[in-house]
């Protein structure tokens, strides 16, 4: 019985890892990883350019092998170690929590990143960008409902926030298969942000058109 439970736990762990990996790949493939279209180079979460977990030896654009999730976890732990030491004596330091969260998010360790972003949001609940970052991790970890709730919480403080509205539409579309809801959110984004640059506006409009066409097929 113990061996069977251990096996089941192992299978579940592998499935969850593949699920997280696949979710990140989907958005990288279309160039619209949630949370990063309008944030520019603020976060490095998509820098690793992961390939689907099904491939035995994935490689990146330069031909090098992409590290596995476990390898990325080890790299993240090593990089985060000095910051975690500081947090032991200063656990309420929001900036440190965000730095650690960024490290784990940047290596696709979304579950670990969630914990740090969640603590940072509790310390700074009006920080809309933090709500959006936490929501991205929640979504990549497979929890669309909590991700939507987190974005809506942030939008209470800034109903016009571009990143939050863009992400909310993406999650409604991809996470909930709510095409109409996604388009409605993106229309709200465009209406409340007339200053949006032409290229970003065009990206959102193209996305809306594609989603509407998908709903008709």
RALINCOR-V367787 format. One record per residue. N is the residue number from 1. D_CENTER is the distance of its C-alpha to the mean C-alpha in Angstrom with 1 decimal. Layout:
BEGIN
n d_center
N D_CENTER
N D_CENTER
END
This chain:
BEGIN
n d_center
1 37.1
2 35.2
3 34.6
4 33.3
5 30.8
6 29.6
7 29.3
8 27.3
9 24.9
10 24.5
11 23.9
12 21.3
13 19.5
14 19.7
15 18.5
16 15.3
17 14.7
18 15.4
19 13.2
20 10.0
21 11.5
22 12.4
23 9.2
24 7.8
25 11.4
26 11.7
27 9.6
28 11.1
29 14.4
30 14.5
31 13.3
32 10.8
33 7.3
34 5.8
35 6.3
36 8.5
37 11.5
38 13.2
39 12.3
40 14.2
41 14.4
42 13.3
43 10.5
44 11.2
45 7.9
46 9.2
47 12.7
48 13.6
49 13.8
50 13.8
51 16.3
52 16.7
53 17.7
54 20.9
55 22.3
56 24.5
57 24.2
58 21.3
59 21.8
60 20.1
61 21.6
62 24.2
63 25.4
64 24.3
65 22.9
66 19.2
67 18.9
68 18.1
69 15.4
70 18.4
71 19.4
72 16.1
73 16.3
74 19.8
75 19.0
76 16.4
77 19.1
78 21.7
79 20.0
80 19.0
81 22.5
82 24.4
83 21.9
84 22.0
85 25.8
86 25.7
87 23.7
88 26.6
89 28.9
90 26.6
91 24.1
92 23.7
93 22.6
94 19.4
95 19.1
96 19.4
97 16.8
98 14.2
99 15.5
100 15.1
101 11.6
102 10.8
103 12.9
104 11.2
105 7.6
106 9.6
107 11.2
108 8.7
109 10.2
110 7.5
111 10.5
112 12.3
113 9.9
114 9.7
115 13.5
116 13.9
117 11.7
118 13.5
119 16.8
120 16.2
121 15.6
122 18.7
123 20.6
124 19.4
125 18.8
126 19.5
127 16.7
128 14.7
129 12.3
130 11.6
131 11.2
132 8.5
133 6.6
134 7.5
135 6.7
136 2.9
137 4.2
138 6.9
139 6.1
140 5.3
141 8.2
142 10.2
143 10.9
144 10.8
145 13.7
146 12.5
147 9.3
148 12.0
149 14.3
150 12.2
151 11.8
152 15.5
153 16.4
154 15.2
155 17.0
156 20.1
157 20.5
158 19.7
159 20.0
160 19.8
161 16.6
162 15.4
163 11.6
164 11.7
165 14.0
166 12.3
167 9.0
168 11.5
169 13.4
170 10.9
171 10.1
172 13.9
173 14.7
174 12.7
175 12.1
176 15.5
177 17.5
178 18.7
179 19.7
180 22.0
181 19.6
182 17.0
183 19.9
184 21.3
185 18.2
186 18.2
187 21.9
188 21.5
189 19.2
190 21.9
191 24.7
192 23.6
193 22.6
194 25.8
195 25.3
196 22.3
197 23.3
198 24.8
199 22.3
200 19.3
201 21.4
202 22.4
203 18.9
204 18.2
205 21.8
206 21.4
207 18.4
208 20.4
209 23.4
210 21.7
211 20.4
212 23.8
213 25.5
214 23.6
215 24.8
216 28.3
217 28.3
END
